[in-house]
């Protein structure tokens, strides 16, 4: 099982950087996809991992659709909306889009997502206003 590690905050854990660079120096293969994604704020995390995007990730993992249009059918949504969400997911590195003729096939290289990070209550703007 392959895990994508998501860190909320601005200071990512780079503890495996030396090992990765050493493996490259020794001519070993290292994964082309990053196993870590840094999300700078809780607000960004909430936008990227909103329920509609999680539904798309789950549908891709479970059904391996051959195109964005097929993915839209799986989640019963309009293709332009799904295309917008899929493009956002690809832009942040959560999925890859493989060109397959005229279609783009959304793919994942991980099976699960692990989230960690610190949430500061003093330095952030409140998401809700007091009543």
N, C-alpha and C positions, 0 to 999 in steps of 0.2 A: 504494500500500500504506500502511495506517495502522498506526502503532506505538504501543503502550501502553508507557510508560517506568515501570518499577518501581524505586524507590529503597529500599534497606534502610538504615535509620537514622532519626534524628530530625531531621536538618537537610536538608530537601528543596532542590533546586536551583530557585530562583525567577528564573532569569536571563531568562526570557521574560515575566515579569509585566508589566513596563513596556510591552512591545510589545502584549500582550493588552489592557491597559487603554487604550492609545492607540487600538487598533483599535475598541474599544467606544465611545470618545469620538468617533471619526470616523464612527460609524454603521455600521461594517463588521460582517459576521457572523463570529462566532467559534464554534468547536465547542461544542455543549452538553455533551458528555461530556468529562471530564478526560482529558488525554493522559498524565497522570502519577498514579501511585499511590505513596504513602509507606507502607512497612511498617516498624514501629518496631523489630523485632528479627528475628534469624535464626530464632528459634523460631516466631514468628508467620509468617514467610515459609514455613517448612517446613510448617506446618499448612495455610496457604491454598493453597500450590502442591504439595500432596501428589499422588501419582500418580493417585488416583481423581478428584481435581478437574481435573488436567490432561487426563485422558481425557474428562471432560465438556466441557471447553473445546474440545478438538479435535473431538469429535463435533458440537458446536454449529456450529463453523466449517465443517466439511466437509458436514454434512447439513441444516442449518437446520431443525431439527425444529419441528413446529407446536405442541408442548406438552411439558410435563415428562414426561408418560406416554410420549410418542413417544421422547423422549430416553432414558428408562429402558429401552425396548425396544432402542434402538441399542447401549447399553452392557451389555445383558443383566444388569440389576440391578433390585431391587424399587423401585417408584415412591416409597414413603415415604423410603427411603434417599437416592434421587436428589433428592427434594424438599428434604431437609435440606441436602444439599451445595449445591444450586442456590440456596437461600435464603442460605446463608453467602456464596457467591460474589456474589450480588446485594447483600448487606449491605456488603461491602467495595468494591463498585463495579466488579467484574470483568465482570458481565453485567447486562443489563436484563431485566426480566420484563414483557412486554406482555400486557395483558389481552385475550383473544380469546374472547368469550363466557364460558363457565365455565372455560376453560383459560387457563393462563399460558404464553406462548411465550418461551423463553429466547433472547436475541439478543446478539450481539457487535457492536461498532462498530470493532474493530481486527482486523488480520490477523496481527500478530506481537507478541511481548512481548520487551522489552529490559530486562535487570536490571543494576543497578549499585548499589554501596554499599560501605561499609567494615565489616569485621567485626573487632571488638576481641577479642583473646584474653585480655586482662587484666581487663576490667570485666564479663565475662559469667559466668554460672553454667555450669559444664561440663554437657554433655548426657549424659556417661557418667561412671560412677564408676570409680576405679582398681580393678584386680583385686587 
